[in-house]
Amino acid sequence: MSGVQDVRQRNKGKGINRDASGPSSAVDYDDHNVAYLPSRSYIESFLNTEEASAAVVAILTIIAFFTRFYKINHPDQVVFDEVHFGKFASYYIRREYYFDVHPPLAKLLFGLAGWFVGYDGHFDFENIGDSYTENHVPYVGLRALPAILGSLTVPIVYAIMKECGYSTIIAAFSAIIILFDNAHVAQSRLILLDATLIFFLSLTMYSYVRFKKLRYQEFSPQWWGWLLATGTFMACTWASKVNGILTVVAVGVAVLIDLWDILDYKKGHSMQYFWKHFIARAAGLIALPLVIYLSVFWVHLAILSNTGPGDAFMSPSFQETLRGNELLMKSHEIRYYDTVTIKHKDTQVYLHSHPERYPLKYDDGRISSQGQQVTGYGHEDSNNQWQIIPTKALPETGRGRIVRHEDVIQLLHVNTGTVLMTHDVASPLMATNEEFTTWPKDDHSRYNDTLFHLRLSDAAPGEAWKSKSGHFRLIHVPTKVAMWSHPTQLPDWAFKQQEINGNKNANEKGAVWYVNEIVDSQDPDLKAKLEEVEMKEPKRLNFFKKFGELQLLMLQHNAGLTASHPYASGPINWPFLLSGISFWTQNEGQKQIYLIGNIIGWWASVGGICIYIGILGADLLARRRGLEPIPDDVRNRLWNSTGFFIIVWAVHYFPFYLMSRQLFIHHYLPSHVASALVAGSVLSFVLSETINTPVSAWGPSVKPRPTTYADHGVKAPVMVAVFAIAMFSLYLFISPLTYGTPGLTGEQVNARRLLSSWTLHFAAKESGNI
């Protein structure tokens, strides 16, 4: 009704309302804390009936499915990161091991979708622009998965707002921001991970809100159900993409605030009561997510049981668990006096030497030893061959002649008759590292400088050294440096080959080598073994060892994605939509897909966050002066419900400022969803002086309280309708960039370049007056 009572009565010494979605707890109410509103305007009452709400969410969902599935078969070519995630679906179907920086759940779902539509995994998604039609790939079935999840995200956003106590029209407002957003539509129509990530993030938020609404029915079956649902969907978010870990952090922050509130002695709770809540949350939000996360990886590793393109990233012991792996099939024990070729694990160059010597003086004025050059060479060559020389007495025959972990050895360069050596002379390119050279085998004056400890990776004492699988570090006995290499090339005097030097940090990643081939062996049976083609049973390795190794590699490689990209952008640009990403172009017809959001929705969301911060700041300032401009219930809703949305937004946004890896605008999409919820909450505050309350389920310890309503009148439906029309109009205007069709002329491209920072293809040259 129009005559809404403006409440200013404070809760003096009584419990206050902590609202549904907020991280805080609550205590009893009495009938005097909030004004009583017997009715509201007709349009408000009508829109908030169950029938009207169902109709609204049905319309939103139907439109969401239409916008996400419209022309989903276009283009019938590989688009942007479909080269990665489509390929991974193929690997699942072929059961070939691959490595990726992201957890596997979303990719597992793509593999499942491919299997469901009859895809046999034959296509490798090698290049953007490769034709699906010509290669008979059921790509629409693969794209349908994110389209379904992206469509369902819209009604989930609506449901989050409704469960938090917001009116139908306000919930629709937040949902419309996602519904007609071109970036969300584009991401949901392709074989990409973000739609899955955002779907599970939205379900996590929805479940947590439902859990908080049952705080007065603690430890009831429903309370446990929504707590476990929160943990389940949070784990699914975490297991879908590497930045899903931020969802875990966001929920963790909310839970810590919740527990901090429960710990307050003014609430009258005992420590036993606190520990019951702590243990329940630890079980539902730590133990259960960990079990689910581990289970996803267990399924991932169980399916990928065959050798594949990801083998080389893993340790030898991991690789030997894969059927058909080269290390499993061709790994043989190495004996003294075997002649071998040795390769650097990271750069794949051979340990190489040739008669040419280091120049006496380098370009920077430093002096060398003028010894024989030792380099890294990328091709097969007889100068790559080294013989393993013992430094101890050996039996004539038997297994005593096998080279083992921690043996001290010499390496004889076969073609020049010299032994590998390092000494306290600076290397050509790195003054802090030692030069590697060779020394005549018959000159024993520098014998000690030619001695090296053989340290096998993850080896047991006395373990045999093997070709292929026996990764090792070669540690110089006198100086303790490790033989090391890096991709930088030497000058022309070394034929631009790769530098080999001695690194004082023996644990450096680039100090790992392996024997690629046994060229000549002392084992009389080796030739027969090499000719023997026998499928060996894969070895077994503890799941947790494999899981730990994979997690560490994922973190290392994700942090290593620092190469520049023409469409990379910084976090400061994202909320304002200053740049997008070119996903796909086709010269014929001047068609392109450019990932960019709907500027009206994005700027409205940023505006909502700014207004929210301003409201809280002004309220805090006023309260310092003894003024109370906002009623308690409204303030609690702002701090708790909207505050939860702000936590989700901030936790999914600000950590990117600390990252040095490649970043793109699609990394902001989870935060954009949260900002849409904030915008709806702020709109409700601006249009109505009261809120819908209570929204939580009553418990036995809470006294019933009168119902109050938010009354937005006619102005809210009118404003939201105008906003929806504006969003839809701009969505349609930008849609050729979202769907990649129809093609646009240069002038039409220029018209859609709403900000000068957008880098669109096929733009017409702008003519200016001289």
Sequence and secondary structure as in RCSB ss.txt:
>XXXX:A:sequence
MSGVQDVRQRNKGKGINRDASGPSSAVDYDDHNVAYLPSRSYIESFLNTEEASAAVVAILTIIAFFTRFYKINHP
DQVVFDEVHFGKFASYYIRREYYFDVHPPLAKLLFGLAGWFVGYDGHFDFENIGDSYTENHVPYVGLRALPAILG
SLTVPIVYAIMKECGYSTIIAAFSAIIILFDNAHVAQSRLILLDATLIFFLSLTMYSYVRFKKLRYQEFSPQWWG
WLLATGTFMACTWASKVNGILTVVAVGVAVLIDLWDILDYKKGHSMQYFWKHFIARAAGLIALPLVIYLSVFWVH
LAILSNTGPGDAFMSPSFQETLRGNELLMKSHEIRYYDTVTIKHKDTQVYLHSHPERYPLKYDDGRISSQGQQVT
GYGHEDSNNQWQIIPTKALPETGRGRIVRHEDVIQLLHVNTGTVLMTHDVASPLMATNEEFTTWPKDDHSRYNDT
LFHLRLSDAAPGEAWKSKSGHFRLIHVPTKVAMWSHPTQLPDWAFKQQEINGNKNANEKGAVWYVNEIVDSQDPD
LKAKLEEVEMKEPKRLNFFKKFGELQLLMLQHNAGLTASHPYASGPINWPFLLSGISFWTQNEGQKQIYLIGNII
GWWASVGGICIYIGILGADLLARRRGLEPIPDDVRNRLWNSTGFFIIVWAVHYFPFYLMSRQLFIHHYLPSHVAS
ALVAGSVLSFVLSETINTPVSAWGPSVKPRPTTYADHGVKAPVMVAVFAIAMFSLYLFISPLTYGTPGLTGEQVN
ARRLLSSWTLHFAAKESGNI
>XXXX:A:secstr
  S        SSS     TTSS       TTSS       HHHHHHTSHHHHHHHHHHHHHHHHHHHHTTTT S
 B  TTHHHHHHHHHHHHHTB    SS SHHHHHHHHHHHHTT  S     STT BTTTTT  HHHHHHHHHHHH
HHHHHHHHHHHHHTT  HHHHHHHHHHHHT HHHHHHHTSS SHHHHHHHHHHHHHHHHHHHHTGGGTTSHHHHH
HHHHHHHHHHHHHTTSGGGHHHHHHHHHHHHHHHHHHH GGGT  HHHHHHHHHHHHIIIIIHHHHHHHHHHHHH
HHH  B  TTGGGS HHHHTTSBT HHHHH  B BTT EEEEEETTT  EEEEEEEE  SB TTS B    EEEE
EESS  GGGEEEEEESS   SSSGGGB BTT EEEEEETTTTEEEEEEEEE SS TTSEEEEEEETT GGGGGGG
 EEEEETT  TT B BTTT  EEEEETTT  EEEEEEEE  GGGTT EEEEEES TT GGG EEEEEEEE S TT
HHHHHH           HHHHHHHHHHHHHHHHHT     TT   GGGGGGT   EEEEEETTTTEEEEE   HH
HHHHHHHHHHHHHHHHHHHHHHHHTT   S HHHHHHIIIIIHHHHHHHHHTTGGGGG  S   GGGGHHHHHHH
HHHHHHHHHHHH SS  B  S   TTS     B    TTHHHHHHHHHHHHHHHHHHHHHHHHH  S   HHHHH
HH  STT   TT        
